[in-house]
Structure formats: C-alpha cells, structure tokens
Amino acid sequence: MNWDKLLSAKRLGLEDREFKNTDEIRSQFQRDYDLIIFSSPFRRLQNKTQVFPLPGSIFVHNRLTHSLEVASVGRSLANLVAQYLQNREDIQNKVILNELGSIVSAACLAHDLGNPPFGHAGEVAISKYFLEGNGRKFKNAVTPDEWNDLTNFEGNANALRLLTHQFSGRRKGGFALTYTTLASLIKYPYGSNAMIPGKSKFGYFQAEKDTFLKIVHELGLKKVSDQPARFARHPLVFLVEAADDICYEIMDIEDAHKLKILDTPKTFELLLNFFDPIKDKHFFEIKEQVFEEVKDLNEQVAYLRASVIGKLIRETAEVFIKNHDLILRGEYNQTLIKGLQGKSEEAFEKCKNLAIREIYNHKSVIKIELTGFNVLGILLDEFITAIFNPDSNYSQKILSILPSQFSVEGHSFYKKALSIVDFVSGMTDLYAVDLYKDIKGINL
C-alpha cells in the first residue's frame, strides 16, 4: 500500500464531484470532523454508558467524553507520525500529510457511534436476542452470512453502517465522509463470514459489503486472504485503535478512583508504574515540585494520568514508525499497545488485569449490564414481532413509534431486522429505559 493512494479527499456518495485536499477555511478532513461533532448520533453519546453507570453526583466518563478524549490523543499520535512521514522520499504529496491529525481525530470521534446503549452489554443483548431469544426463529429467513451479522452484533460494523447507509429520506452516502476517514475507522477489514475463531469482531454488515469494497478499491487496501476475503487495515486504523486503548485503560483507572473503587495509594502505584526511577528521573523531580503545590488528591491523580498518556503517545508513535514498512505491507498483525516495551508494557498489563478484576466486574457495572440486557431484549422483541404481524392493532401502534428514517416497508427480513437494530442501537440509555417502561406500562 502507498500513502499517495491511501490519503484521498474523495467523498462517499459524492464521487462525481471533485474535492480539493485543502480549503481556504477548512480542509476536507476538517469538514469530516465537523460533520461528526455536529451530528445527532454524536450528541446522543452523552447519554450512553462507557463503563460506569451514568453520573449522579460524581461525573465519570460517558461515550461522548471518551470519544472527545480519544480524538485528542489520536490527533497527537497522528501529528508525530506525520513528522516522520515528511522525511520519506517515497511520498509525493507531502502537503496532505499535514492533515493526518484531522483524519485520525475525526475517525476517533466516530469510533463508538455504532455502540448501542449500556456499553458492550448492549452488543451482547442484541446478539443473544437472535441467538437464544425469540429472534432465533427467524434463522431460516436470512442467508448464513446475514445470520452471522445478526447473531454477532458488532459496534464497529454498525458505525460504518451509521455513517454510510442511506436511511429513508436521507442523502446518498450517509454522512458523505471522505474515503480515508471511513477507512481509518474500520478496525476489522472483513465481514462476519471471515471472523477470527473465538472473536465476534468484524468490520461491516453484509448490507454494507459493496460500500466496504468501494473504500478498499479506492484506497488500494491490500487483500491478505481470498477465502474468506480479508484485507489489510488502513495504516491510520492503528493510530485510532491506540488512542482508544490508551484512553479507556488509563481513564478508567481515574474514574475508579473518583468512585472510590480504587483507593489513592493503589491508583498512584498503577500510574507511577509507567515510569522508571532512573530513565525518568526528570519526571519524578517535576512531580515532587507539582505535588508540593497541588494537594488535592484528585488533581494529583489527574497530573499522573496526563503524564502517563503523554508518555504512551510518544511510545506508541515510535512503535508505529518502527513497524511502518510492515504496516504498509499489511504484515503487522497486533495493536501498537502490544508493541510497547519495558516499564510501559508491564504497567499497562497491570492496569488491564486490575481493570478486568476490580473495575469491569464491579457490581455497579454488572447491574447496568443486566438492565441493558433485559431492556434491549424486550424492545427488539416488540418491534421485530410487530414487523412480522403488521396488520394487528397492537403492531400498528408499536410501529407508529418507529421514526420514518427506519422504514421497513418493502425490504427482506434481514433489512427489516437491521432497521429495527438501527433504531434500538441508536437509543441513549435513558431513552431505551423510558420506552421500555412506556411499552410495559411501568411509567403509567
């Protein structure tokens, strides 16, 4: 793969129009960023669970604040990589390299748009409805590949659909983003029929297969497997993924401290583990000076968190640069985080293990997951049952709630089911619970 082809300002759905890579006020890639940040799906992230239940008196991260932070980290990562690429003689269009920060930050903003309410529990709830719930009776109504999509609901694939699908009454190309921004979002460049055994991760639903292939061919993504078809990631995906990994792992530690799931000494230990007393002597000297002035424990944790993130940005950028040629050949097959070495590698692993043990399995997290599992299961059943019995009075009332953009008329069951999944997965946590209560008569 080569950068001159990988970086394109062409927009999906607007291929007949010529777009220049720069603009007097905003570049095309900065326009992508603005299109996403001003959109309704992005705003709805403020009421979608990240890890912990939505805030009461203590404001922890939701999907929106997480996405903004990932975009900030992603921009820094991309700018470091752009500095390296400017020195490469095999890249003709050096001007567009200045836009890497805008491209990656836009993809970072969008990386969680396809996630349903209630965090990853929402993904499981949608999958289980078709796999184990009332939805399993529809298996013979779809193809095997379509059934894979429904029984392995994937937020990454749903993000691509949300950004590119022409919903009823909407314009062709969805958000009409640039091909490069869209490609930077596709962590798993293959369909559900090519999932890696043991992992329910894939990059597009069968409904978006043609769109995916247009992106692949436009940007020259390398094909790495024929049967089933798999492609190499766009190189910028590694930076988006690294920014996400850094933010959720480190910010979850800070949130857990605020919620008193982790005490201060343990939090300090986890964050200080990233620094070597000898190699990072200057950091420890500065830290002592800062802590002499800043006595608030939460502010001290915030300072350490910021220092860790800064260190990880530099080191993951170095991993990308070190493996640049492998990445361009489609032969680098792990995350940039896994390329860390020394103290950072050890400390990140400790944070990850503790998070699994004490944060993600905390009872407050389990409770919100149980709520989501039941709420989404019921909502899916109500609407999907209604589309198969449209003539009943009850079904007509249920379907009248469905916004016009999710029209199910004249479609196959697969496309009808996806329309219902579009509606349910796009809900905020609070709207899903309220609608559940309304349908069940609990609010009354």
C-alpha positions as CSV (number, residue, x, y, z in Angstrom):
1,M,0.0,0.0,0.0
2,N,1.2,3.6,-0.5
3,W,0.3,6.8,1.2
4,D,-0.4,8.8,-2.0
5,K,-3.3,6.4,-2.7
6,L,-4.3,5.9,0.9
7,L,-5.0,9.6,1.5
8,S,-7.9,10.7,-0.6
9,A,-10.4,13.6,-0.2
10,K,-13.0,11.8,-2.4
11,R,-16.3,11.6,-0.6
12,L,-18.6,8.6,-0.5
13,G,-21.8,9.3,-2.4
14,L,-20.4,12.4,-4.0
15,E,-17.9,10.7,-6.3
16,D,-19.0,12.8,-9.3
17,R,-17.7,16.0,-7.5
18,E,-14.1,17.0,-7.3
19,F,-12.8,17.8,-3.9
20,K,-9.5,19.5,-3.3
21,N,-7.4,18.3,-0.3
22,T,-7.2,21.8,1.2
23,D,-9.7,24.7,1.6
24,E,-9.4,28.3,2.4
25,I,-11.1,27.8,5.8
26,R,-11.3,24.1,6.4
27,S,-9.7,21.1,4.7
28,Q,-11.9,18.3,3.5
29,F,-10.8,16.2,6.5
30,Q,-11.5,19.0,9.0
31,R,-15.0,19.1,7.4
32,D,-15.3,15.4,8.3
33,Y,-14.5,16.2,11.9
34,D,-17.1,19.0,11.9
35,L,-19.8,16.8,10.3
36,I,-19.4,14.2,13.0
37,I,-19.2,16.5,16.0
38,F,-22.4,18.5,14.9
39,S,-24.4,15.3,14.3
40,S,-27.2,13.9,16.3
41,P,-25.7,10.4,16.8
42,F,-22.6,12.1,18.2
43,R,-24.6,14.2,20.7
44,R,-26.5,11.1,21.8
45,L,-23.2,9.6,23.1
46,Q,-23.5,11.8,26.1
47,N,-26.3,9.5,27.4
48,K,-24.6,6.2,26.5
49,T,-22.7,4.2,29.1
50,Q,-18.9,4.0,28.8
51,V,-18.2,1.7,31.7
52,F,-19.8,3.0,34.8
53,P,-23.5,4.0,35.2
54,L,-24.3,7.5,34.0
55,P,-23.3,10.1,36.5
56,G,-25.0,11.1,39.7
57,S,-23.0,13.4,42.0
58,I,-19.7,12.2,40.5
59,F,-19.3,12.8,36.8
60,V,-17.4,9.9,35.2
61,H,-16.9,9.2,31.5
62,N,-19.7,8.6,29.1
63,R,-19.3,7.7,25.4
64,L,-19.2,11.3,24.4
65,T,-16.4,12.5,26.8
66,H,-14.5,9.3,26.0
67,S,-14.7,10.0,22.2
68,L,-13.5,13.6,22.6
69,E,-10.5,12.4,24.6
70,V,-9.7,9.7,22.1
71,A,-9.8,12.3,19.4
72,S,-7.4,14.5,21.3
73,V,-4.9,11.6,21.8
74,G,-5.4,10.4,18.2
75,R,-4.5,13.9,16.8
76,S,-1.3,13.9,18.8
77,L,-0.3,10.4,17.7
78,A,-1.0,11.3,14.0
79,N,1.0,14.5,14.2
80,L,4.0,12.6,15.5
81,V,3.7,10.1,12.7
82,A,3.2,12.9,10.1
83,Q,6.6,14.4,11.2
84,Y,8.2,11.1,10.4
85,L,6.5,10.7,7.0
86,Q,7.5,14.1,5.9
87,N,11.1,12.8,5.7
88,R,10.2,9.8,3.4
89,E,11.2,10.2,-0.2
90,D,8.6,7.7,-1.5
91,I,5.6,10.0,-0.7
92,Q,4.8,12.5,-3.4
93,N,2.0,14.5,-1.9
94,K,3.6,15.8,1.3
95,V,1.1,18.6,1.8
96,I,-1.7,16.2,2.7
97,L,0.4,14.7,5.5
98,N,-0.4,17.8,7.5
99,E,-4.0,16.5,7.6
100,L,-3.2,13.2,9.4
101,G,-4.2,14.8,12.7
102,S,-7.6,15.8,11.3
103,I,-8.2,12.4,9.7
104,V,-7.4,10.4,12.8
105,S,-9.2,12.7,15.2
106,A,-12.3,12.5,13.0
107,A,-12.2,8.7,12.9
108,C,-11.7,8.8,16.7
109,L,-14.8,10.9,17.2
110,A,-16.8,8.3,15.2
111,H,-15.3,5.1,16.6
112,D,-18.1,4.5,19.1
113,L,-21.0,5.8,17.1
114,G,-22.2,2.3,16.4
115,N,-22.2,1.2,20.0
116,P,-25.7,0.5,21.4
117,P,-26.9,1.7,24.9
118,F,-25.4,0.1,28.0
119,G,-21.9,-0.4,26.8
120,H,-20.7,-3.7,25.5
121,A,-23.6,-5.4,27.3
122,G,-25.9,-3.9,24.7
123,E,-23.9,-5.6,21.9
124,V,-24.4,-8.9,23.7
125,A,-28.1,-8.3,24.3
126,I,-28.7,-7.7,20.6
127,S,-26.8,-10.8,19.6
128,K,-28.4,-13.0,22.2
129,Y,-31.9,-12.0,21.1
130,F,-31.3,-13.6,17.7
131,L,-29.1,-16.4,19.0
132,E,-31.1,-17.5,22.1
133,G,-34.2,-15.4,22.4
134,N,-37.4,-15.1,20.3
135,G,-35.3,-13.9,17.3
136,R,-33.8,-17.4,16.8
137,K,-37.0,-18.5,14.9
138,F,-36.0,-16.2,12.1
139,K,-32.8,-18.0,11.2
140,N,-34.3,-19.6,8.0
141,A,-35.5,-16.2,6.8
142,V,-31.9,-15.0,6.1
143,T,-28.7,-16.2,4.5
144,P,-25.9,-17.7,6.6
145,D,-23.8,-14.6,6.3
146,E,-26.7,-12.4,7.3
147,W,-27.4,-14.6,10.3
148,N,-23.8,-14.1,11.3
149,D,-24.4,-10.4,11.3
150,L,-27.5,-10.6,13.5
151,T,-26.1,-13.1,16.0
152,N,-22.8,-11.3,16.4
153,F,-23.8,-7.7,16.6
154,E,-20.7,-5.6,16.3
155,G,-20.5,-1.9,17.1
156,N,-17.6,-1.4,14.7
157,A,-19.7,-2.6,11.8
158,N,-22.6,-0.6,13.0
159,A,-20.5,2.6,13.0
160,L,-19.7,2.1,9.3
161,R,-23.4,1.5,8.6
162,L,-24.5,4.6,10.5
163,L,-22.0,6.7,8.6
164,T,-22.6,5.4,5.1
165,H,-26.1,4.0,4.9
166,Q,-28.8,6.0,3.0
167,F,-31.5,5.9,5.6
168,S,-35.1,6.7,4.4
169,G,-35.3,10.3,3.4
170,R,-31.6,10.9,3.9
171,R,-28.9,11.6,1.3
172,K,-26.8,9.1,-0.6
173,G,-23.6,8.2,1.1
174,G,-24.9,8.8,4.6
175,F,-22.6,11.4,6.2
176,A,-20.7,11.6,2.8
177,L,-17.4,11.4,4.6
178,T,-14.1,11.1,2.8
179,Y,-13.0,7.6,1.9
180,T,-9.9,8.0,4.0
181,T,-11.7,9.0,7.2
182,L,-14.1,6.0,6.7
183,A,-11.2,3.6,6.1
184,S,-9.4,4.9,9.3
185,L,-12.4,3.7,11.2
186,I,-12.5,0.1,10.0
187,K,-10.6,-1.9,12.6
188,Y,-11.6,-5.3,11.2
189,P,-11.5,-5.1,7.3
190,Y,-13.6,-8.2,6.7
191,G,-17.2,-9.4,7.1
192,S,-18.8,-11.6,9.7
193,N,-18.1,-14.6,7.5
194,A,-14.4,-14.1,8.0
195,M,-14.4,-13.6,11.7
196,I,-11.3,-14.9,13.5
197,P,-12.3,-18.0,15.5
198,G,-13.2,-17.1,19.1
199,K,-13.7,-13.4,18.3
200,S,-17.0,-11.9,17.3
201,K,-15.4,-8.9,15.6
202,F,-15.8,-7.8,12.0
203,G,-15.9,-4.5,10.1
204,Y,-19.1,-4.4,8.0
205,F,-22.5,-6.0,7.8
206,Q,-23.5,-7.7,4.5
207,A,-25.7,-4.7,3.8
208,E,-22.6,-2.5,3.6
209,K,-20.4,-5.0,1.7
210,D,-20.5,-3.0,-1.6
211,T,-19.6,0.2,0.3
212,F,-16.7,-1.5,2.1
213,L,-15.3,-2.8,-1.2
214,K,-15.6,0.6,-2.8
215,I,-13.5,2.0,0.0
216,V,-11.0,-0.9,-0.3
217,H,-10.5,-0.4,-4.0
218,E,-10.4,3.4,-4.0
219,L,-7.6,3.4,-1.4
220,G,-5.8,0.3,-2.5
221,L,-6.0,-1.7,0.7
222,K,-4.1,-4.9,0.3
223,K,-6.0,-8.2,0.1
224,V,-4.5,-10.7,2.5
225,S,-6.9,-13.6,2.1
226,D,-9.3,-14.8,-0.6
227,Q,-11.4,-17.4,1.1
228,P,-12.8,-15.8,3.1
229,A,-11.9,-12.3,1.9
230,R,-9.8,-10.3,4.3
231,F,-7.9,-7.1,3.7
232,A,-5.1,-5.2,5.5
233,R,-6.1,-2.4,7.7
234,H,-5.6,1.2,6.6
235,P,-2.4,2.3,8.4
236,L,-4.3,5.1,10.3
237,V,-6.5,2.5,12.0
238,F,-3.6,1.5,14.2
239,L,-3.4,5.1,15.5
240,V,-7.2,5.3,16.1
241,E,-7.0,2.0,18.0
242,A,-4.0,3.0,20.0
243,A,-5.7,6.3,21.1
244,D,-8.8,4.3,22.2
245,D,-6.7,1.8,24.1
246,I,-4.8,4.5,25.9
247,C,-7.8,6.4,26.9
248,Y,-10.1,3.7,28.1
249,E,-7.4,1.9,30.1
250,I,-5.9,5.0,31.8
251,M,-9.2,7.0,32.2
252,D,-11.0,4.0,33.7
253,I,-8.3,4.0,36.4
254,E,-9.0,7.7,37.2
255,D,-12.8,7.1,37.2
256,A,-12.5,4.1,39.5
257,H,-10.5,6.4,41.9
258,K,-13.2,9.0,41.8
259,L,-15.8,6.4,42.6
260,K,-13.7,5.0,45.4
261,I,-13.5,1.6,43.8
262,L,-9.7,2.1,43.9
263,D,-8.0,3.8,46.8
264,T,-5.4,6.6,46.3
265,P,-2.3,4.5,47.1
266,K,-3.3,1.8,44.6
267,T,-4.1,4.4,42.0
268,F,-0.8,6.2,42.5
269,E,1.0,2.8,42.3
270,L,-0.7,1.9,39.0
271,L,0.2,5.2,37.3
272,L,3.7,5.5,38.7
273,N,4.5,2.0,37.4
274,F,4.8,3.5,33.9
275,F,8.0,5.5,34.9
276,D,11.5,4.2,35.6
277,P,13.2,5.8,38.6
278,I,16.4,6.2,36.6
279,K,15.4,6.7,33.0
280,D,12.5,9.0,34.0
281,K,14.4,10.8,36.8
282,H,13.3,14.2,35.4
283,F,9.7,13.3,35.7
284,F,10.0,12.4,39.3
285,E,11.7,15.7,40.1
286,I,8.9,17.6,38.4
287,K,6.3,15.5,40.1
288,E,7.6,16.4,43.5
289,Q,7.6,20.1,42.7
290,V,4.0,19.8,41.4
291,F,2.8,17.9,44.5
292,E,4.3,20.4,46.8
293,E,1.8,22.9,45.4
294,V,-1.1,20.7,44.4
295,K,-2.5,18.9,47.5
296,D,-5.9,17.9,46.1
297,L,-5.7,14.1,45.6
298,N,-7.9,14.1,42.5
299,E,-5.7,16.7,40.9
300,Q,-2.6,14.7,41.8
301,V,-4.2,11.7,40.1
302,A,-5.1,13.8,37.1
303,Y,-1.5,15.0,36.8
304,L,-0.2,11.5,36.9
305,R,-2.8,10.4,34.4
306,A,-1.8,13.2,32.0
307,S,1.8,12.3,32.3
308,V,1.2,8.6,31.6
309,I,-0.9,9.5,28.5
310,G,1.8,11.8,27.2
311,K,4.4,9.0,27.6
312,L,2.2,6.4,25.9
313,I,1.5,8.8,23.0
314,R,5.3,9.1,22.3
315,E,6.0,5.4,22.7
316,T,3.1,4.1,20.6
317,A,4.0,6.6,17.8
318,E,7.5,5.1,18.0
319,V,6.1,1.6,17.6
320,F,4.2,2.7,14.5
321,I,7.3,4.3,13.0
322,K,9.4,1.3,13.8
323,N,6.9,-1.0,12.1
324,H,5.9,1.4,9.3
325,D,7.1,-0.8,6.4
326,L,5.4,-3.9,7.9
327,I,2.2,-1.9,8.3
328,L,2.3,-0.7,4.7
329,R,2.8,-4.3,3.5
330,G,-0.2,-5.4,5.6
331,E,2.0,-7.7,7.7
332,Y,1.7,-6.1,11.1
333,N,-0.9,-8.1,13.0
334,Q,-1.1,-6.7,16.5
335,T,-2.0,-3.5,18.2
336,L,0.5,-0.7,18.8
337,I,0.0,-1.1,22.5
338,K,1.3,-4.7,22.3
339,G,4.4,-3.3,20.8
340,L,5.3,-1.4,24.0
341,Q,8.3,-2.5,25.9
342,G,9.9,-2.1,29.4
343,K,8.0,-0.3,32.1
344,S,5.2,0.8,29.9
345,E,4.5,-2.7,28.8
346,E,4.5,-4.1,32.3
347,A,2.4,-1.2,33.8
348,F,-0.2,-1.3,31.0
349,E,-0.6,-5.0,31.6
350,K,-1.1,-4.5,35.3
351,C,-3.7,-1.8,34.6
352,K,-5.5,-4.1,32.2
353,N,-5.6,-7.1,34.6
354,L,-6.8,-5.0,37.5
355,A,-9.5,-3.3,35.4
356,I,-10.9,-6.8,34.5
357,R,-10.7,-8.0,38.0
358,E,-11.9,-5.0,40.0
359,I,-13.5,-2.4,37.6
360,Y,-15.3,-4.2,34.8
361,N,-16.7,-6.8,37.3
362,H,-17.7,-4.2,39.9
363,K,-21.3,-4.7,41.0
364,S,-22.3,-1.2,39.7
365,V,-21.1,-2.2,36.2
366,I,-22.8,-5.6,36.4
367,K,-26.1,-4.0,37.4
368,I,-26.2,-1.6,34.4
369,E,-25.3,-4.5,32.1
370,L,-28.2,-6.6,33.5
371,T,-30.5,-3.7,33.0
372,G,-29.4,-3.2,29.4
373,F,-29.6,-6.9,28.6
374,N,-33.3,-7.1,29.6
375,V,-34.4,-3.7,28.2
376,L,-32.9,-4.1,24.8
377,G,-34.1,-7.7,24.5
378,I,-37.7,-6.6,25.2
379,L,-37.5,-3.7,22.8
380,L,-36.2,-5.8,20.0
381,D,-38.8,-8.4,20.5
382,E,-41.7,-5.8,20.5
383,F,-40.6,-4.2,17.2
384,I,-39.4,-7.3,15.3
385,T,-42.6,-9.2,16.3
386,A,-44.6,-6.2,15.0
387,I,-43.0,-6.1,11.6
388,F,-44.0,-9.8,11.1
389,N,-47.6,-9.1,12.2
390,P,-48.1,-5.6,10.8
391,D,-51.9,-6.0,10.5
392,S,-52.7,-6.4,14.2
393,N,-53.8,-3.3,16.0
394,Y,-51.0,-3.6,18.6
395,S,-48.3,-4.0,16.0
396,Q,-49.6,-0.9,14.2
397,K,-49.3,1.1,17.4
398,I,-45.8,-0.2,18.1
399,L,-44.6,0.5,14.6
400,S,-46.1,4.0,14.7
401,I,-43.3,4.8,17.3
402,L,-40.7,3.9,14.7
403,P,-39.1,7.1,13.2
404,S,-39.6,7.4,9.4
405,Q,-35.9,7.1,8.7
406,F,-36.1,3.5,9.8
407,S,-38.8,2.5,7.4
408,V,-39.2,-1.3,7.0
409,E,-41.6,-1.4,4.1
410,G,-40.7,-3.5,1.0
411,H,-37.5,-5.0,2.5
412,S,-36.3,-8.5,3.1
413,F,-36.4,-9.7,6.7
414,Y,-32.7,-9.1,7.0
415,K,-33.0,-5.4,6.1
416,K,-36.1,-5.1,8.2
417,A,-34.3,-6.5,11.2
418,L,-31.3,-4.2,10.6
419,S,-33.7,-1.2,10.5
420,I,-35.0,-2.2,14.0
421,V,-31.5,-2.8,15.2
422,D,-30.6,0.7,13.8
423,F,-33.4,2.2,15.9
424,V,-32.6,0.3,19.1
425,S,-28.8,0.6,18.9
426,G,-29.1,4.3,18.3
427,M,-31.0,4.9,21.5
428,T,-29.5,6.5,24.6
429,D,-29.6,4.5,27.8
430,L,-32.3,6.8,29.3
431,Y,-34.5,6.7,26.2
432,A,-34.3,2.9,26.0
433,V,-35.3,2.6,29.6
434,D,-38.2,5.1,29.3
435,L,-39.5,3.5,26.1
436,Y,-39.3,0.1,27.8
437,K,-41.3,1.5,30.8
438,D,-43.9,3.1,28.4
439,I,-44.5,-0.1,26.5
440,K,-44.7,-2.2,29.6
441,G,-47.0,0.3,31.4
442,I,-44.5,0.9,34.2
443,N,-44.4,4.7,33.8
444,L,-48.2,4.8,34.0
